[in-house]
Amino acid sequence: MAFKQVIDVYELLDSAYVTGEQAAAMLRDAGVSAVTVTKVSNSTGSTDFVKTMISGTNGKSKGGTAPTLGIIGRLGGVGARPERIGFVSDGDGALAALAAAVKLGSMQQKGDTLPGDVIISTHICPNAPTRPHDPVPFMSSPIDMETKNAYEVDPQMDAILSVDTTKGNRIINCRGFAISPTVKEGYILRVSEDLLGLMQNVSGRLPTVFPLTIQDITPYGNDLYHLNSIMQPCTATTAPVVGVAITTEVAVPGCATGATNLADVDAVVRFMVEVAKEFSQGNCRFYDSNEYALLTELYGSMSHFQKNRKS
């Protein structure tokens, strides 16, 4: 159970004054010592990037061979002040990622250490702007997507879970969470059976998968429609990426307040922790490497979809 961690992180983030340093202090209190905070600013505002690593017993950080899982909390901001008062729906990505880090740190303090490293990154902005989007308004960000990828996607990540609020659409019509097919270097691959199994165990329900289009896995800024930013890490890595979408039955704006359901976030955190356990032990495959090799042999590279070809 991760309810305590989710509640604690929520109370921290639900503030007009929250900073990345405050989040880092919470992580250190949970036993996670490897935490960095980087403030990035431009003419439109600023945000604090928070990155942490929970070292494994056989992780690469200690010269070991166990694979490294990346968890990226995607969002525009945790607040839309002064337009909106309070924690916004869009902040769930940061909430889930940071709660997972606190949970993993707590587990280590109690003697449960994973074999592999887990790298978790997100950013904290309590006063992000909003922008028009159909069917409901989106949260925007003072920082562009290329900058986010540069700070949040780590080359040490062997596979990535990208968690994001994905409520502002009519594509996913269930409350809870859904996962995407695996995306790797421009290919939309089959859904991981291992991830479906873990999702089923955690939720106690049949697993839910949300559809992807080619547009969704191309970089922002190319004038193409994107479901949201959940798959943007796939444009900046060769590692397989799976989106973990926190969902609702109806379209809810990212800038809506009072829209965070802590039970759903708890389920997402538990799912990501279970993936971290199994992936670091070599028991969870994001994709079939032999099938991927055959795909590239038959049809060539699709990495051009990772690039912005806008003239």
Residue pairs with C-beta under 8 A, 6 or more apart in sequence:
1 266
1 270
2 99
2 100
2 103
2 266
2 269
2 270
2 273
3 262
3 263
3 266
5 99
5 100
5 102
5 103
5 106
5 269
6 95
6 96
6 99
6 262
6 265
6 266
6 269
7 262
8 26
8 99
8 102
9 23
9 26
9 95
9 98
9 99
9 102
10 87
10 95
10 260
10 262
10 265
12 18
12 22
12 23
12 26
13 23
13 78
13 87
13 91
13 94
13 95
13 98
13 124
13 126
14 78
14 86
14 87
15 126
16 79
16 81
16 126
16 127
17 126
18 78
18 79
18 124
18 126
19 37
19 48
19 124
20 37
20 38
20 39
20 48
20 49
20 50
20 123
20 124
21 37
21 48
23 37
23 48
23 50
23 98
23 124
24 35
24 36
24 37
24 50
24 52
26 98
26 102
27 35
27 50
27 52
27 98
27 101
27 102
27 105
28 35
30 101
30 102
30 105
30 106
30 109
31 105
31 106
31 108
31 109
32 52
32 54
32 101
32 102
32 104
32 105
34 52
34 53
34 54
34 55
34 61
35 50
35 51
35 52
36 50
36 51
36 52
37 48
37 49
37 50
37 51
38 48
38 49
38 51
38 151
39 46
39 47
39 48
39 49
40 46
40 47
40 48
40 49
40 143
40 147
40 151
41 142
42 142
42 143
44 129
44 142
45 125
45 127
45 128
45 129
45 142
45 143
46 125
46 142
46 143
47 77
47 123
47 124
47 125
47 128
47 141
47 142
47 143
48 123
48 124
48 125
49 121
49 122
49 123
49 151
49 152
50 98
50 121
50 122
50 123
50 124
51 119
51 120
51 121
51 151
51 152
51 154
52 101
52 119
52 120
52 121
53 61
53 117
53 118
53 119
53 120
54 101
54 104
54 105
54 108
54 114
54 117
54 118
54 120
55 61
55 62
55 117
56 62
56 64
56 66
56 113
56 114
56 115
56 116
56 117
56 118
56 280
57 64
57 66
57 113
57 114
57 115
58 64
58 65
58 66
58 115
58 116
59 66
59 68
59 114
59 115
59 116
59 117
59 280
60 66
60 68
60 116
60 117
60 156
61 117
64 115
64 116
66 114
66 115
66 116
66 117
66 280
66 281
66 282
67 116
67 158
67 159
67 279
67 280
67 282
68 116
68 117
68 118
68 119
68 156
68 157
68 158
68 280
69 116
69 117
69 118
69 119
69 157
69 158
69 159
69 160
69 161
69 275
69 276
69 279
69 280
70 118
70 119
70 120
70 121
70 153
70 154
70 156
70 157
70 158
70 159
70 160
70 161
70 233
70 239
71 97
71 100
71 101
71 118
71 119
71 120
71 121
71 160
71 161
71 163
71 272
71 276
72 97
72 120
72 121
72 122
72 152
72 153
72 160
72 161
72 162
72 163
72 233
73 93
73 94
73 95
73 96
73 97
73 98
73 120
73 121
73 122
73 123
73 163
73 164
74 93
74 122
74 148
74 162
74 163
74 164
74 228
74 229
74 230
74 232
74 233
75 90
75 91
75 92
75 93
75 94
75 122
75 123
75 139
75 141
75 164
75 165
75 229
76 90
76 125
76 128
76 129
76 138
76 139
76 140
76 141
76 229
76 254
77 88
77 90
77 91
77 125
77 126
77 127
77 128
77 129
77 139
77 141
78 87
78 88
78 90
78 91
78 94
78 95
78 124
78 125
78 126
78 128
79 86
79 87
79 88
79 91
79 125
79 126
79 127
79 128
80 88
80 90
80 127
80 128
80 129
80 130
80 139
80 255
81 126
81 127
82 127
83 129
83 130
83 255
84 130
84 255
84 256
84 257
85 257
86 257
86 258
87 257
87 260
88 139
88 254
88 255
88 256
88 257
88 259
89 165
89 167
89 252
89 253
89 254
89 255
89 256
89 257
89 259
89 260
90 128
90 138
90 139
90 165
90 254
90 255
91 165
91 260
92 163
92 164
92 165
92 246
92 260
92 265
93 122
93 163
93 164
93 165
93 246
94 122
94 123
94 124
95 260
95 265
96 163
96 244
96 246
96 265
96 268
96 269
96 272
97 120
97 121
97 122
97 163
98 120
98 122
99 265
99 269
100 120
100 269
100 272
100 273
100 276
101 118
101 120
103 269
103 273
104 114
104 118
104 120
104 273
104 276
107 113
107 273
114 276
114 277
114 280
114 281
115 280
115 281
116 276
116 279
116 280
116 281
117 156
117 280
118 276
118 280
119 154
119 156
119 157
121 151
121 152
121 153
121 154
122 152
123 143
123 148
123 151
123 152
125 141
125 142
125 143
128 139
128 140
128 141
128 142
129 139
129 140
129 141
129 142
130 137
130 138
130 139
130 140
130 254
130 255
131 137
131 138
131 139
131 140
132 138
133 168
135 168
135 169
135 170
135 251
136 168
136 251
136 252
136 253
136 254
137 168
137 253
137 254
137 255
138 168
138 228
138 253
138 254
138 255
139 254
139 255
141 148
144 220
144 221
145 219
145 220
145 221
145 229
145 232
146 219
148 229
148 232
149 232
149 233
149 235
149 236
150 236
152 233
153 160
153 233
153 236
153 237
155 237
157 237
157 239
158 239
159 239
159 240
159 241
159 242
159 279
159 286
160 233
160 234
160 237
160 239
160 240
160 241
160 242
161 242
161 243
161 244
161 272
161 275
162 230
162 231
162 232
162 233
162 234
162 241
162 242
162 243
162 244
163 230
163 243
163 244
163 245
163 246
163 268
163 272
164 228
164 229
164 230
164 243
164 244
164 245
164 246
165 228
165 245
165 246
165 254
166 172
166 178
166 210
166 227
166 228
166 230
166 243
166 245
166 246
166 247
167 246
167 247
167 248
167 251
167 252
167 253
167 254
167 259
168 228
168 251
168 252
168 253
168 254
169 227
169 228
169 251
170 251
171 210
171 211
171 227
172 178
172 208
172 210
172 245
172 247
173 249
173 250
174 208
174 247
174 249
175 247
175 248
175 249
175 261
175 264
176 203
176 205
176 208
176 246
176 247
176 264
176 267
177 199
177 203
177 208
177 244
177 245
177 246
177 247
177 264
177 267
177 268
177 271
178 208
178 209
178 210
178 244
178 245
178 247
179 191
179 195
179 196
179 199
179 207
179 208
179 209
179 210
179 242
179 243
179 244
179 245
180 191
180 209
180 210
180 212
180 230
180 231
180 242
180 243
180 244
180 245
181 188
181 189
181 190
181 191
181 209
181 212
181 242
182 188
182 189
182 190
182 191
182 192
182 240
182 241
182 242
182 286
182 287
183 189
183 212
183 217
183 231
183 234
183 240
183 241
183 242
184 234
184 238
184 239
184 240
184 241
184 286
184 287
184 292
185 238
185 301
185 302
185 303
185 306
186 217
186 301
186 302
186 303
186 304
186 305
186 306
187 292
187 295
187 296
187 302
188 212
188 214
188 217
189 240
189 287
189 288
189 291
189 292
189 295
190 287
190 288
190 291
191 209
192 242
192 284
192 285
192 286
192 287
194 278
194 283
194 284
194 285
194 286
195 242
195 275
195 284
195 286
196 207
196 209
198 271
198 274
198 275
198 278
198 284
199 207
199 208
199 271
200 206
200 207
201 274
202 267
202 270
202 271
202 274
203 267
203 271
208 247
210 227
210 243
210 245
210 247
212 227
212 231
212 243
213 227
214 305
215 224
215 225
215 226
216 226
216 227
216 231
217 231
217 234
217 235
217 305
218 224
218 226
218 235
218 305
218 306
218 308
219 232
219 235
219 306
219 307
219 308
220 226
220 229
220 232
221 308
221 310
222 308
222 309
222 310
223 310
228 254
230 243
230 244
230 245
231 241
231 243
233 241
234 241
234 306
235 306
235 307
236 306
240 286
240 287
242 286
244 268
244 271
244 272
246 264
246 265
246 268
247 264
248 259
252 259
275 284
278 284
279 286
